[in-house]
Amino acid sequence: MKILVADDSKLARLSLIKIVKELEPHCEMIEAENGQVAVEKFQENAPSVVFLDLTMPIMDGYEALEKIIEMNPKAQVVVVTADIQSQAQAQVMALGAKMVIPKPISSEKMQTVLQQLVF
Amino acid sequence: MVKRVEFSGDHLDVLRELMNIAVGNATASIADLLKAFGTMHIPNITISDIKGLKQYIQETIPSQSSHYVTKQLFGGPLGGEFIFVITDEAAINLGNHLYDVDAPNDADIYDAVIELTNILSATMISRLTEELNVKVQFFVPSTQIIKGNDLIYLEETLLYSQIIIISTQMEFQNQNINGHIFILTKDAMIQSLKDLIDQKLEELYA
């Protein structure tokens, strides 16, 4: 199973990868440092799940989400964001995100998220 | 002479991500207060000296406007200064919005700016320090109206040799309210911040 993690922060990517690997050791983790790279890596790798930050340089998470959903309307995109405003959450859900989780993410929360996704 | 503390790319990345979380929390708190939707900006982090800080402020803050400048000190294992800068026009809009009146008086505007700064500093600094596993104490903020962008006074320049500037912007476009936030920390506190980030990195790589 491939999981794409898109975040401009190396800390955020490593933290998330560490948590996922503890829960799902056999996952192949793919990293992207901005929305544009995320879209390219989504196209190349067809990951089962995308963890996507919103506030990123070059291409933000909103635009990347739109492009990913355009490529695959059934893509499982989980938005991981520090923007906890309800309007931001509603906006990404309307764009096709499967769920939105606030940063920083805990192991317990990730377990719940992975259980809700379809592999 | 005070020894300069060097930050690696990893240190800056950690600080930027922690600030991103802090700004997210603060934006949501202000959005609740204003009953509006705000835009978050990626925090910019720069290590500088007082000359660099003055230049940074001149490049960031418009020189032709008057500004309400609110400064609040915080202290403890991590200490520094939180500065919120808002143009007088945006401050009046804030007063309008919070007090629901067309022409808020000066006291209302001051009060609104102080209240906003309190929420911003408490939310942002508390979130940052929570992530770094420390607690800080906040001091009473003070607001001044300053013409132009000369926010750092002569007597303050003597206090700083090395400064971390954490700068971001908060925008509530529909309400015409936006402001600049600067968090400054210096000298021994920079070393303290670096040590706390090292602990965070050790946890990550453990």
Contacts between the chains, C-beta under 8 A, distances in Angstrom:
chain1	res1	chain2	res2	distance
A	8	B	42	7.6
A	9	B	13	5.7
A	9	B	16	6.3
A	9	B	17	3.8
A	9	B	20	7.0
A	10	B	10	7.0
A	10	B	13	4.9
A	11	B	10	7.7
A	11	B	13	5.4
A	11	B	14	4.8
A	11	B	17	4.6
A	11	B	200	7.8
A	11	B	204	6.7
A	12	B	17	5.2
A	14	B	204	5.7
A	15	B	204	6.3
A	18	B	204	7.0
A	55	B	20	6.3
A	55	B	40	5.7
A	55	B	41	7.8
A	55	B	42	5.5
A	56	B	42	7.8
A	57	B	42	6.7
A	81	B	24	6.8
A	82	B	20	4.9
A	82	B	21	4.4
A	82	B	22	7.8
A	82	B	23	6.7
A	82	B	24	2.8
A	82	B	25	7.2
A	82	B	40	7.3
A	83	B	24	4.8
A	83	B	27	6.5
A	83	B	28	7.3
A	83	B	40	5.4
A	84	B	24	5.7
A	84	B	25	6.6
A	84	B	28	4.5
A	85	B	27	6.4
A	85	B	28	4.9
A	85	B	31	4.9
A	85	B	37	6.2
A	85	B	38	6.9
A	87	B	31	7.5
A	87	B	37	4.3
A	88	B	37	7.5
A	102	B	24	7.7
A	103	B	20	7.5
A	103	B	21	5.0
A	103	B	24	7.0
A	104	B	21	6.2
A	104	B	131	7.1
